[in-house]
Amino acid sequence: MINLKSHDDDKITGAQIRAARALIRWSAKELALAAGVGVATISRAEVEAGRTTLTAANLKAIKSALESAGVEFIAQNGGGAGVRFKKPS
C-alpha cells in the first residue's frame, strides 16, 4: 500500500509528542533512545507551542519511534490534533 500523505501531514505538535509519550508511559530518555536523538531534543520539542521546529530527520525519528510503540497520531481535522493507541492489526 502506498502512503500518499502530504509532507505537512508529517508535522506533529509538541503537545502530541508529550501526550504520546505519556500514553505509552515512556520517559523522555526512553523516547530519545528509541528515536536515536538526544534527551534535549525531546525536551525542546515538547515545550514548543504548536508544530515543532525540529529538523525533518529528528521529527521523523521521534514520530516513527512512537508509532512503532503503538501510538497513532490524529491530524487536525476539525476536532483538534491528538494521539491514541493504534488498533491491533
GUMAR-269991 format. One record per atom (N, C-alpha, C, O, CB): residue in one letter; x, y, z. Coordinates in pm, whole numbers, plus 50000, padded with zeros to 5 digits. Glycine has a CB too. Layout:
AXYZ;...
This chain:
M500854988250000;M500005000050000;M500895012450000;M501825013250080;M499045000050122;I500625021849913;I501405034049904;I500725044749988;I499515046749979;I501565038649757;N501515051750069;N501005062450152;N501205075650078;N502345079550052;N501705062650291;L500135082450045;L500215094749968;L499945107050054;L499365116750006;L499245094249853;K500355106850179;K500155118350266;K501025129850219;K502115127850165;K500465114650411;S500545141950242;S501355153550209;S502455155050312;S502355149650422;S500495166350201;H503495162450276;H504605164650368;H504115171050497;H504645168250605;H505675173450303;D503115179850487;D502585186850603;D501935177350702;D501895180250822;D501595197450560;D501415165950655;D500795156250743;D501785150050840;D501395144650943;D500125145350662;D503075150750809;D504095145050895;D504405154051014;D505105149951106;D505355142450817;K503895166251013;K504135175651122;K503295171751241;K502105168851228;K503835190151078;I503905171851356;I503175169251480;I503555180151579;I504575186751564;I503495154951537;T502735181951679;T502955192451777;T503725187251898;T503795175251923;T501625198551820;G504275196651972;G504925193152097;G503965186452193;G504325177052264;G505525205552162;A502715191352195;A501705185452282;A501415170952242;A501185162452329;A500415193752278;Q501405168052113;Q501185154352068;Q502335145352111;Q502105133852151;Q501015153851916;I503555150252104;I504695142252148;I504595139452298;I504785128052341;I506035149552115;R504285149752377;R504105148052522;R503015137852552;R503185128852635;R503775161552590;A501875139452483;A500735130652506;A501045116252465;A500685106852535;A499515135652431;A501725114652352;A502075101152305;A503015094252402;A502865082452432;A502725101952165;R503985101852451;R504945096152547;R504215092152675;R504505081652731;R506075106352578;A503295100352721;A502525097152841;A501625084952818;A501475076652907;A501665109252884;L501045084052699;L500155072952666;L500855059452680;L500275049752728;L499605074552524;I502115059052637;I502845046252644;I503775045552765;I504535036052781;I503655044252516;R503695055752851;R504435056252976;R505955055352957;R506645048053027;R503975044953066;W506435063052860;W507875063952835;W508415076752895;W507745087052894;W508175063452683;S509595075952948;S510305088052991;S510885094752867;S510935088852759;S511435084653096;A511315107152884;A511965114052772;A513225106552730;A513555106052612;A512315128752811;K513915100852826;K515125093252795;K514805080752713;K515525077452620;K515855089252925;E513725073952747;E513335061952672;E512965065452528;E513345058352435;E512155054852740;L512235076452509;L511895080652374;L513145084752297;L513305081352180;L510895092352377;A514035092052363;A515285096152298;A516075084052251;A516595083952139;A516135104752393;L516175073952334;L516905061752296;L516225054652179;L516895050452085;L517005052152416;A514905053552184;A514165046752077;A514265054351945;A514285048251838;A512705045052116;A514325067551953;A514365075751832;A515785078651785;A515985083351672;A513645088751857;G516775075951869;G518155078851832;G518485093751832;G519315098351754;G518435073251696;V517825101051921;V518085115451934;V518435118252080;V518325109452165;V516845124051888;G518855130352108;G519195133952244;G517975137352328;G516935141052275;G520135145652242;V518105136052459;V517025139552550;V516675154352536;V515515158152547;V517415136252696;A517685162752513;A517435177152495;A516555179652373;A515755189052374;A518775184752480;T516675171452270;T515845172852150;T514395169952185;T513485176952139;T516335163452038;I514165159652264;I512805156252308;I512235167652391;I511105172052368;I512795143052389;S513005172352486;S512555183152574;S512225195752495;S511215202252519;S513625186252680;R513095199152400;R512875211052317;R511595209652236;R510825219252225;R514085213352224;A511355197952180;A510145195852100;A508895196852186;A507895202652143;A510195182152032;E508945191452304;E507755190852388;E507335204352446;E506165206152479;E507975181252500;V508245213652460;V507885226652516;V507375236452411;V506845247052446;V509075232552588;E507535233152285;E507095242052179;E505575242152168;E504935231752175;E507715238052045;A505035253952151;A503595255252127;A503365252851978;A504085258251894;A503055269352172;G502385244951946;G502095242251805;G503095232551744;G503665224151813;G502085255151725;R503285233951615;R504195225051542;R505625227151586;R506035238351618;R504065227351389;T506375216451589;T507755217351634;T508645223351525;T508295223451407;T508275203551674;T509795228351567;T510775233751473;T511965224251460;T513045228351418;T511245247651517;L511765211651496;L512835201751483;L513185199651337;L512395202751247;L512415188251548;T514365194451313;T514725190651177;T513785179451132;T513245172051214;T516235186051168;A513605178451003;A512725168050948;A513195154150991;A512365145451021;A512675168950795;A514495152050994;A515035138951032;A514725135651178;A514325124351208;A516545138551010;N514905145251268;N514615142751409;N513125140651433;N512745131751509;N515115154351495;L512305148551368;L510865147051383;L510395133451332;L509565126851395;L510125158251310;K510945129451219;K510585116351161;K511015105051255;K510265095451273;K511245114551022;A512195106151315;A512675095751406;A511805094751530;A511495083751576;A514125098651446;I511405106151585;I510555106251705;I509185100451672;I508675091851744;I510415120551761;K508605105151564;K507285100351524;K507305085351496;K506405078051537;K506785107951400;S508335080851427;S508465066651394;S508615058051520;S508005047351530;S509665064551301;A509405062651615;A509595055251740;A508275054051816;A507955043351868;A510655062051828;L507525064851821;L506245064551891;L505225055851819;L504465048551882;L505695078751908;E505205056551688;E504285048051610;E504645033351625;E503755024851633;E504305052051462;S505935030251629;S506365016351648;S505975011051785;S505814998951804;S507875015251630;A505805020151880;A505415016252016;A503895015252030;A503385012052137;A505965026352118;G503155018151921;G501705016251924;G500875028751927;G499675028151953;G501365008152038;V501495040251901;V500775052951902;V500335056551760;V501065054351663;V501645064251962;E499135062151750;E498655067451622;E498435082351641;E497815086651738;E497325060251575;F498945090251548;F498775104651553;F497505108351478;F497265103451368;F500005111951494;I496715117051538;I495455121451478;I495675135751428;I496085144551503;I494265120751582;A495385137751301;A495595150951239;A494555160951287;A493485157451337;A495535149751086;Q494905173551270;Q493955184451296;Q492855183151192;Q493085186051074;Q494645198751291;N491685178951232;N490615176651135;N489295182451182;N488225176651160;N490455161651108;G489365193751246;G488155199851298;G487945196651445;G487355204551518;G486955195351218;G488435185151488;G488285181151627;G489545183551707;G489555181851829;G487905166651636;G490605187551641;G491875190151709;G492825178351694;G492415166851688;G491635193051855;A494095181651689;A495135171451678;A495195163451807;A494855168551913;A496525177851647;G495635150951797;G495735142751916;G496535130051891;G497205128651789;G494365139151966;V496445120951988;V497085107851978;V496155097552038;V495275100752118;V498475107752051;R496355085151998;R495595073952054;R496385061252029;R497355061151952;R494155072951992;F495965050452093;F496565037552063;F496085033051925;F494925035251889;F496215026952172;K496985026751849;K496585021051720;K495705008951744;K495845001951845;K497815017151635;K494805006451651;K494024994151655;K494954982551628;K495804983351538;K492844994451553;P494824971751703;P495654960051672;P495334954851531;P494184955051488;P495434948651777;S496344950451462;S496144945451324;S495484932151323;S495244926451216;S497454944551249;
